[in-house]
């Protein structure tokens, strides 16, 4: 599970902005943000860079 949607909201960034900066389709970014699909590590690191957070901050602990 990831926290992409939560971090987007905290940063005041819309999914469309992330989609444009990431260069991925809106369906992929939406699926990632809603936890319907998980991004690969490379994409996760790129999202973290765009959002200005550490990649670990985008991950939820499933405990």
Buried (B, 14 or more C-beta within 10 A) or exposed (E): EBBBBEBBEEBEBEBEBBBEBBEBEEEBBBBBBEEEEBBEEEBBBBBBEBBEBEBEBBBEEEE
